[in-house]
Amino acid sequence: MTPTQQLMIDNLKFYRKEKRLTQAEVAKRSEMLASTYSRLETGQVSPQLQTLERVCDAIGIAVVDLFLSREVSDKSVVQKLEMIEGLSDYNKSVVEILLDSVIEKDKLEKSQEVKMKKRLEELDRVRNK
């Protein structure tokens, strides 16, 4: 099984359970046999796009959700920024403080780097005299 197939199966199970649906309920809403749906969730069959669309409609998610990682570490910066919007005001403040700290740290490191380069250049000039 490929990592993409495993991700799809894992997400299918996750979202079905998150919506508190049984396999039988999703199968019925998708107009398929419960045994067919079960094989889909266990990776025994590879569904066609039309089947995935029906299943996703039954669960109430977009097809693309099946192929997106739910792990925060796998998300892009843009996706993480979108997630921040859903945080409480307190947690948004914490994130803002953390971001400010990292940005300030980076500025300091770059400043120190420039100073160090100048000192090394001075040493080279002294050595070459």
C-alpha positions in Angstrom: 0.0 0.0 0.0 1.4 3.4 -0.9 1.7 6.3 1.6 -1.1 8.1 -0.3 -3.4 5.2 -0.1 -2.7 4.8 3.7 -3.3 8.6 4.2 -6.7 8.3 2.4 -7.7 5.3 4.5 -6.6 6.9 7.7 -8.5 10.1 6.9 -11.6 8.2 5.8 -11.7 6.4 9.2 -10.9 9.6 11.1 -13.6 11.8 9.5 -16.2 9.1 9.7 -15.5 8.6 13.4 -15.3 12.4 14.0 -18.8 12.7 12.5 -19.9 9.8 14.7 -21.0 7.7 11.7 -20.8 3.9 11.5 -19.5 2.2 8.4 -23.1 1.0 7.7 -24.4 4.6 7.8 -21.8 5.8 5.4 -22.4 2.9 3.1 -26.1 3.5 3.1 -25.7 7.2 2.4 -23.2 6.3 -0.4 -25.5 3.8 -1.9 -23.1 0.8 -1.5 -23.1 -2.4 0.5 -21.6 -2.1 4.0 -19.1 -4.9 3.1 -17.9 -2.9 0.1 -17.4 0.2 2.3 -15.6 -1.9 4.9 -13.2 -3.2 2.2 -12.6 0.4 1.1 -11.7 1.5 4.7 -9.3 -1.5 5.0 -7.6 -0.8 1.7 -8.8 -4.1 0.1 -10.2 -2.1 -2.8 -9.1 1.0 -4.6 -12.1 3.3 -5.2 -12.9 5.2 -8.3 -13.2 9.0 -8.0 -17.0 8.8 -8.3 -17.1 6.4 -5.3 -14.9 8.7 -3.3 -17.1 11.7 -4.1 -20.2 9.8 -2.9 -18.4 8.6 0.3 -17.2 12.1 1.0 -20.6 13.6 0.4 -22.0 11.0 2.8 -19.5 11.9 5.5 -19.7 15.7 4.8 -16.2 16.4 3.7 -14.4 17.4 0.6 -12.5 14.8 -1.4 -9.3 16.7 -1.0 -9.6 16.2 2.8 -8.8 12.6 2.3 -5.4 13.5 0.9 -4.3 16.2 3.3 -2.2 15.4 6.3 -3.8 16.2 9.6 -0.4 16.5 11.2 0.5 20.1 12.0 4.1 19.4 11.1 3.1 18.4 7.6 1.2 21.6 6.9 2.5 24.6 5.0 3.1 28.0 6.7 0.0 29.3 5.0 -2.1 26.4 6.4 -0.7 26.9 9.9 -1.5 30.6 9.7 -5.1 29.7 8.8 -5.2 27.4 11.8 -4.0 30.2 14.1 -7.2 32.1 13.2 -9.2 29.4 14.9 -7.3 29.7 18.2 -8.6 31.4 21.3 -7.5 35.0 21.9 -5.1 33.9 24.6 -3.4 31.3 22.3 -3.3 33.8 19.5 -1.4 36.2 21.8 1.0 33.4 22.8 1.7 32.7 19.1 2.2 36.4 18.4 4.8 36.6 21.3 6.6 33.5 20.0 6.7 34.8 16.5 8.0 38.2 17.7 10.7 36.4 19.7 11.9 34.2 16.8 12.0 37.2 14.4 14.0 39.3 17.0 16.3 36.3 17.6 16.9 36.1 13.8 17.7 39.8 13.6 20.2 39.5 16.4 21.9 36.5 14.9 22.2 38.3 11.5 23.6 41.4 13.3 26.1 39.2 15.2 27.0 37.5 11.9 27.7 40.9 10.2 29.8 42.0 13.2 31.8 38.8 13.2 32.5 39.0 9.5 33.8 42.6 10.0 36.1 41.4 12.8 37.4 38.6 10.7 38.1 41.0 7.8 40.0 43.2 10.3 42.0 40.2 11.5 42.8 39.3 7.9 44.0 42.9 7.1 46.2 42.9 10.2 47.6 39.5 9.4 48.3 40.5 5.8 50.3 43.6 6.8 
